[in-house]
Amino acid sequence: MESFGAQRRTFLRDSLALAAMGAVGLAAAGEADAGGAYKDPGPVPPPNVPGIKILFSGKEEEIKANWHWQNAPRPADWKFVDGVMETRLGDIVSNEMFQNFQLHVEWREPNMPNAKGQGKGNSGVFLQARYEIQVLDSYGIDYPGQGDCGAVYSQSAPLVNACRPPLQWQTYDIAFRAPRFENGQMTEKPRVTVIQNGILIQDNTIIEGPTDHKARPGEDFSTPGGIRLQYHGNSIRFRNVWVLPLPDHGSLHYEPNRRD
């Protein structure tokens, strides 16, 4: 029999998959007009559940109010255009920090037909500002690798390539489970499930450690962290960013007759 924790993770993964596939499926009908050209289906509305944290919904003031520069304690100043924010100058991090959570973010790749590899629409979504889910124009790649879109960068390649062509809006729905600690020692590494455009691409994947290319001596990985969006020299657009904080586990008891 599966443990309670394993059952909960499976349930969360399947629930995320169904929710994302349903939302994307409803929107997909509006993605092509009669002539076959792409038509933006619009942002996927956040669910109507308590506790949702809206980090960016299309208002210019939300950029400075909810985000700061990664390397400076100042409000972020990414470019605002047509209700979305566009990368420039440096990474930004949400002011609010999170432990376990569900994250929704939408992004759009630029059209860079002459660029290759990591120079083709490079960005990233960092969980707790530590663990990167890669954003890249990997459309059309048969076997995406550990540096392609949807990868836990440099650690785990996506199961399949779920990328849409550049200039089309894409979605990430991410469930992040923070590492577990006992007596100051890590007993379980962080895990992540990622659904891109309604397709499961990371399935309860173990994250071995932070994505930085250098060690982080003295950092306490048991503490919460912000959502970090990366500027890597390319102009990527983001919209509709929200987070649902999650507890370490569900209720440990059941009251079948309760009605409140």
Helices and strands as residue ranges (DSSP letters): H 4-28, E 53-56, H 61-66, E 67-69, E 79-81, E 84-86, E 92-94, E 100-108, G 117-119, E 123-127, E 131-135, E 169-177, E 180-182, E 185-188, E 191-196, E 199-206, E 228-229, E 237-246
